[in-house]
Amino acid sequence: VQLVESGGGSVQAGGSLRLSCTASLLTLKDYAIGWFRQAPGKEREGLACISNRDDSTYYLDSAKGRFTISRDNAENTVYLQMNSLTPEDTGVYYCVVSGRTYYSGHYFFNTLGWSGMDYWGKGTAVTVTS
C-alpha cells in the first residue's frame, strides 16, 4: 500500500491550495482518512479527518473555518482544501489512513493519533510567504 500526497507548493499569504491524497492497493472510501502537518521546529499536529461510515468530518482548531476535507470516491482521492493561508501554515502535510472503527474525530486524533494509524504518506511540503 502506498499513500501519495500532492498539491503542495509555495503560495502567498491569503492564498489557497488543494492537497490530494491517493492510494495504491487501497480503496480509500473504506477507511477513515486524516491529515496531519508538521511545521518547522514544531510538533506534528492533526488537522482534519473524514469518516468512512458517513463522511462526517472533524476539524481541529488550526483547520476550523479555513480547511475542508472531502472525498472523491471515483478518483479514490481525499482532498484537503486550504484557504486563507498564513505563514503559520507552512510545513509538511501528511495523509494518514485508519483501518480501525471510526467513532469520532476526537477518537481518531486523541486516542489513535499519528502512531495509531495504519498507513502514512510521505508528505507534501507547503510554504506560505508573507
C-alpha positions as CSV (number, residue, x, y, z in Angstrom):
1,V,0.0,0.0,0.0
2,Q,1.3,3.4,-0.9
3,L,-0.3,6.8,0.0
4,V,0.8,9.7,-2.1
5,E,0.1,13.3,-1.3
6,S,0.3,16.0,-3.9
7,G,-0.7,19.6,-4.4
8,G,1.8,21.3,-2.1
9,G,3.9,24.2,-3.1
10,S,4.6,27.8,-2.4
11,V,1.8,30.4,-2.1
12,Q,1.4,33.9,-0.8
13,A,-0.4,34.6,2.4
14,G,-4.2,34.7,1.8
15,G,-3.9,32.2,-1.0
16,S,-5.3,28.7,-1.3
17,L,-4.0,25.2,-2.0
18,R,-5.7,21.9,-2.5
19,L,-3.9,18.9,-1.4
20,S,-4.7,15.4,-2.7
21,C,-4.1,12.0,-1.2
22,T,-4.3,9.0,-3.4
23,A,-3.6,5.3,-2.7
24,S,-2.5,2.3,-4.5
25,L,-3.9,-1.1,-3.4
26,L,-6.3,0.6,-1.0
27,T,-9.9,1.8,-1.6
28,L,-9.9,5.0,0.4
29,K,-13.7,5.1,0.8
30,D,-13.5,2.1,3.1
31,Y,-11.3,3.9,5.6
32,A,-11.2,7.0,7.8
33,I,-8.7,9.4,6.4
34,G,-6.9,12.2,8.1
35,W,-4.4,15.0,7.5
36,F,-1.6,15.9,9.8
37,R,1.1,18.5,9.4
38,Q,4.5,19.3,10.8
39,A,5.7,22.8,10.8
40,P,9.5,23.6,11.1
41,G,10.6,23.2,14.6
42,K,7.2,22.2,15.9
43,E,5.4,19.0,16.9
44,R,3.2,17.2,14.4
45,E,-0.4,18.2,14.7
46,G,-3.7,16.8,13.4
47,L,-5.8,18.9,11.2
48,A,-8.9,17.2,9.8
49,C,-10.4,13.7,9.3
50,I,-13.3,12.2,7.4
51,S,-15.3,9.2,8.5
52,N,-15.7,6.1,6.3
53,R,-19.2,5.5,7.8
54,D,-21.0,8.6,6.8
55,D,-18.3,11.0,5.5
56,S,-18.7,13.2,8.6
57,T,-15.8,15.5,9.1
58,Y,-13.9,16.7,12.1
59,Y,-11.5,19.7,12.3
60,L,-9.0,20.7,14.9
61,D,-8.6,24.3,15.7
62,S,-5.8,25.0,13.3
63,A,-8.1,23.9,10.4
64,K,-11.5,25.1,11.5
65,G,-13.2,27.6,9.2
66,R,-10.3,27.5,6.6
67,F,-9.7,23.9,5.6
68,T,-12.2,21.4,4.1
69,I,-11.6,17.7,3.9
70,S,-13.5,15.7,1.2
71,R,-13.5,12.6,-0.8
72,D,-13.9,11.7,-4.4
73,N,-14.6,8.0,-4.4
74,A,-14.5,7.7,-8.2
75,E,-11.0,9.1,-8.1
76,N,-10.0,7.2,-4.9
77,T,-8.8,10.5,-3.6
78,V,-9.2,12.5,-0.5
79,Y,-8.6,16.3,-0.6
80,L,-7.7,19.0,1.8
81,Q,-8.8,22.4,0.5
82,M,-6.9,25.1,2.4
83,N,-8.0,28.7,2.2
84,S,-6.8,31.9,3.8
85,L,-3.3,30.5,4.3
86,T,-0.9,32.2,6.6
87,P,2.9,31.7,7.0
88,E,2.0,29.7,10.1
89,D,0.5,27.0,7.8
90,T,4.0,26.3,6.4
91,G,5.0,22.8,6.9
92,V,4.8,19.2,5.6
93,Y,1.4,17.8,5.2
94,Y,0.7,14.1,5.6
95,C,-2.2,11.9,4.7
96,V,-3.0,9.0,7.0
97,V,-5.4,6.1,6.9
98,S,-7.0,4.3,9.8
99,G,-8.5,0.9,9.4
100,R,-10.0,0.9,12.8
101,T,-13.6,1.6,13.6
102,Y,-14.3,5.3,13.4
103,Y,-16.0,6.6,16.5
104,S,-15.3,10.3,16.3
105,G,-12.8,12.8,15.2
106,H,-11.7,13.1,18.8
107,Y,-11.1,9.4,18.9
108,F,-9.2,9.5,15.6
109,F,-6.8,12.2,16.7
110,N,-6.6,11.9,20.5
111,T,-6.9,8.1,21.1
112,L,-5.4,6.8,17.9
113,G,-3.1,9.7,16.9
114,W,-0.3,9.5,14.5
115,S,1.2,6.3,15.7
116,G,-2.2,4.6,15.8
117,M,-2.8,5.0,12.1
118,D,-2.3,2.1,9.7
119,Y,-0.8,3.9,6.7
120,W,1.1,7.1,6.3
121,G,2.0,9.1,3.3
122,K,5.5,10.7,2.8
123,G,4.1,14.2,2.9
124,T,3.9,17.2,0.6
125,A,5.5,20.5,1.5
126,V,3.6,23.7,1.8
127,T,5.3,27.1,2.0
128,V,3.2,30.2,2.7
129,T,5.1,33.5,2.2
130,S,4.1,36.9,3.6
